[in-house]
Amino acid sequence: MAKKKPLSEQLRDAVRNAGVSRYRIAQDTGITEGQLCRFVHGQSRLTLDTIDVLAEYLKLDIVPRQRKRR
C-alpha cells in the first residue's frame, strides 16, 4: 500500500491545484506571495496561524483515516 503524503505536501498540492494563482491567494488571504512561493517550493514552513488561514481559504479539512482492525 502506498504511503500517504505528509500534510505539508498535501497542502502544497492544494495550493498548486487551487485553480487560482498564488498572487490571488496572497491577495485574498493576506499571506505574502513570497511566503507562499517559498512554501510551495519547500524552502520554508508556515506557522499554524498561516496554515489555518490557508486551509480556510482552500476549504480544507483534516479527515482521519480509519485504522485497520487486527
Steps between C-alpha positions, in 0.01 A plus 500: 500500500631845408599725786292816539668832437580714806247775572747768393532341155124463474466871580761586235302294248178676602661841437637383163162358396278776643394623158619851584844656500720531808466876446119473535533279809741754650268791425196320642668368816760759594777240477788641296556359154866447586408296807265283292763455230767393750258260666385343172862446399589345837732784598311609811229397741175665599384590848189331634312830471595525133402137442161574658445795264610302196293194589190715553554677166550170317208341689717218635425273794707234666322168483642214705564174320331194638730268687543147385343246727713207596 
